[in-house]
Amino acid sequence: MKKIVLLIAISTVFFACKKEVKNKAENNITENKKAISKYPDALDAIFNAHGGIDNWQKMKTLSFGLNKEEHTTDLHSRKTVINSADYSLGFDGKDVWVSDTTAYKKDPKFYYNLYFYFYAMPYVLADDGIIYSETTSLEFEGKKYPGIKISYKSNVGSSSDDNYYMYYDAVTKKMSWLGYTVTYFSKTASDKIKLIRYNDWEKVNGFLLPKSLTWYQKDTKGNPTKPDGKPIEFLLPLLSEKSLGVSFYQKPAK
């Protein structure tokens, strides 16, 4: 009888120790994951809902059609080319160039990566030099969307005073809205926030990318009210692990 009691006692201690070791191991794994990830938990969940940031970082070339233009970007160097029937412009890794300044009248330094940033959301929010913080939720049609504020360290990019406000669906974790400020022209911080709705997604090589975007008007509290114009549509998207040659992003010879 004493042996049976002893065996039961030993077994109880053994399984208790085993459970404790397992719990410690699981806690260590969780802590290691948190230590490895440099993004807020909410942003990690959003990346996962859209295809995963680790998978995205394996991609090298992104292309899409917009307003009779074809936009192509190297995702690692951010070299860019925009081609149209009348002109082409791009960034070769050092300089922004335009093939025909008589046909293209806008500011190429402002425009060359403008729609790339809107289209490559939320993945561009994993760039270096970003500071993440909490922001007030957005409300639309009785539904609240939690948000993350994105600001930049000094001297990051051409407009480090820009701020982005990314709002997401609390259940699906998909990105739903983007608020942003523009400081490129004024070179000073701004509190005038423009707002885009992201609610039309399509699968592109395993990733959720926007099929269209719609700018929205806001009320006095900053919440969206109604569309501010027609949606813009992205056509013929391409996402690849292959890189294009250096010459592709260079200014064409006359």
Buried (B, 14 or more C-beta within 10 A) or exposed (E): EEEEEEEEEEEEEEEEEEEEEEEEEEEEEEEEEEEEEEBEEBBBBBBEBBBBBEBBEEBBBBBBBBEEBBBBBBBEBBBBBBBBEEBBBBBBEEEBBBBEEEEBEEEBBBBBBBBBBBBBBBBBBBBEEBEBEEBBEBBBEEEBBBBBBBBBEEEBBEBBBBBBBBBBBBEEBBBBBBBBBBBBEEEEEBEEBBBBBBBEBEEBBEBBBBBBBBBBEBEEEEBBEEEBEEBBBBEEBEBEEEBBEEEBBBBEEE
